[in-house]
Amino acid sequence: MEEKIEFLAKHKNWFVVKKLKIDDKTEDIEIARLLCSIDETVSKKFLEYLPFNLKKLEEIADEIYKKKKGRVKEEDIIEALKKLKSPAVSRKLNEITELKEGKEILKIILNNIILERLGIETRVPAKLVEKYIEKVREYES
């Protein structure tokens, strides 16, 4: 059987195909790049399918920390993380869902929103892996 990675999604107006045939010349980093790309696609899209008011979640995020231009100060990070873990945020999440599991999902999404606003990446972007591959190949040649 041929080794390959295939990701195909079609639902309503959303359609995406990502493929990679794997042979003895395929480098692991190329597989990593494709998997990062699939992860980016899925992590962005799955939010649209959740049954929560994500606008309200963005409003909660704005109360915790609004992205600013320039360097993020250490105090901003500390303050945002304090607010993120506060009982007040948990109460606000109750306005979106009362189910414990739903609040856990929302907390994770909210954590990611805030960390990204603070300049702390929570995922490896596929473009960064691609740039890495280019630099390695330039260096090797």
matplotlib code that plots the C-alpha trace (Angstrom):
import matplotlib.pyplot as plt

x = [0.0, 1.2, 2.2, 0.5, -1.3, -4.6, -6.9, -10.2, -13.1, -16.2, -19.2, -21.5, -19.2, -16.1, -13.8, -10.2, -7.7, -4.2, -2.2, 1.3, 2.7, 5.4, 8.4, 11.9, 12.9, 10.3, 11.8, 10.1, 10.0, 7.9, 5.4, 5.5, 4.8, 1.7, 0.5, 0.9, -1.1, -3.9, -3.8, -4.1, -7.0, -8.9, -8.2, -9.6, -12.6, -13.8, -14.7, -17.4, -19.1, -19.2, -22.7, -21.4, -21.7, -18.0, -18.7, -19.5, -16.2, -14.3, -16.0, -14.7, -11.3, -11.4, -12.1, -9.1, -6.6, -6.9, -4.0, -1.8, 0.8, 4.4, 6.0, 4.0, 5.1, 5.6, 3.0, 0.5, 1.1, 0.8, -2.4, -4.0, -3.2, -4.7, -7.9, -8.0, -8.0, -10.4, -13.8, -15.3, -14.3, -15.9, -19.1, -19.1, -18.6, -21.8, -23.6, -22.5, -23.1, -23.9, -22.5, -19.1, -17.7, -18.8, -17.1, -13.9, -14.0, -14.5, -11.7, -9.3, -10.3, -10.2, -6.7, -5.5, -7.0, -5.4, -2.0, -1.9, -2.9, 0.1, 2.4, 2.7, 2.1, 0.1, 0.7, 3.5, 2.5, 3.0, 4.6, 7.3, 8.0, 8.2, 10.6, 12.7, 12.8, 13.9, 16.7, 17.9, 18.1, 19.9, 22.4, 22.9, 23.6]
y = [0.0, 3.5, 5.7, 9.0, 11.6, 12.9, 15.4, 16.1, 18.1, 19.2, 20.7, 23.3, 26.0, 24.7, 22.5, 21.7, 19.1, 18.5, 15.6, 14.3, 11.1, 9.7, 7.8, 7.2, 10.7, 12.4, 14.1, 14.0, 17.8, 17.8, 15.6, 17.9, 20.9, 19.2, 18.2, 21.8, 23.0, 20.5, 21.5, 25.2, 24.5, 22.3, 24.5, 27.6, 25.9, 23.8, 27.0, 27.7, 24.4, 24.9, 25.7, 28.7, 32.5, 33.1, 36.9, 36.9, 35.0, 37.6, 40.3, 38.4, 38.3, 42.1, 42.6, 40.5, 41.9, 43.9, 43.5, 46.5, 47.8, 47.4, 45.2, 43.3, 44.2, 41.5, 43.2, 42.9, 39.2, 38.7, 40.8, 39.1, 35.6, 36.6, 37.8, 34.7, 32.5, 34.6, 33.4, 36.4, 34.9, 31.6, 33.4, 35.2, 31.8, 30.7, 33.3, 31.3, 27.8, 26.3, 22.9, 22.1, 20.5, 23.5, 25.9, 23.8, 24.0, 27.8, 28.2, 26.5, 28.6, 31.8, 30.8, 30.5, 33.9, 35.7, 34.0, 34.8, 38.4, 38.5, 37.3, 33.8, 31.3, 28.2, 26.4, 26.1, 27.8, 25.9, 28.9, 29.0, 25.3, 26.1, 28.9, 26.6, 24.0, 26.7, 27.9, 24.4, 23.7, 27.0, 26.2, 22.6, 23.7]
z = [0.0, -0.9, 2.0, 1.9, 4.0, 2.6, 4.3, 2.4, 3.8, 2.1, 3.9, 2.4, 0.9, 2.7, 0.7, 1.3, 0.1, 1.4, 0.2, 0.4, -1.2, 1.0, -0.5, 0.5, -0.5, 1.6, 4.6, 8.0, 8.1, 5.0, 6.7, 9.7, 7.5, 6.0, 9.4, 10.7, 7.7, 8.4, 12.1, 11.2, 8.9, 11.4, 14.4, 12.7, 11.1, 14.1, 15.9, 13.4, 14.2, 18.0, 19.4, 21.4, 21.1, 20.1, 19.8, 23.5, 24.1, 22.1, 24.4, 27.4, 25.9, 25.2, 28.9, 29.8, 27.3, 24.1, 21.7, 21.6, 19.2, 20.3, 22.8, 25.4, 28.9, 31.6, 33.8, 30.9, 30.8, 34.6, 34.7, 31.8, 33.2, 36.6, 34.9, 32.7, 35.8, 37.9, 39.1, 37.3, 34.0, 35.0, 35.8, 32.4, 30.7, 32.5, 30.3, 27.2, 28.6, 32.0, 31.1, 32.8, 29.7, 27.6, 29.9, 29.7, 25.9, 26.1, 28.7, 26.4, 23.4, 25.6, 26.9, 23.3, 22.3, 25.2, 24.8, 21.1, 21.8, 24.3, 21.5, 22.9, 20.0, 20.9, 17.7, 15.2, 12.0, 8.8, 7.1, 9.8, 9.2, 5.4, 6.1, 8.2, 5.4, 3.0, 5.3, 6.0, 2.2, 1.5, 4.3, 3.0, -0.6]

ax = plt.figure().add_subplot(projection="3d")
ax.plot(x, y, z, "-o")
ax.set_aspect("equal")
plt.show()
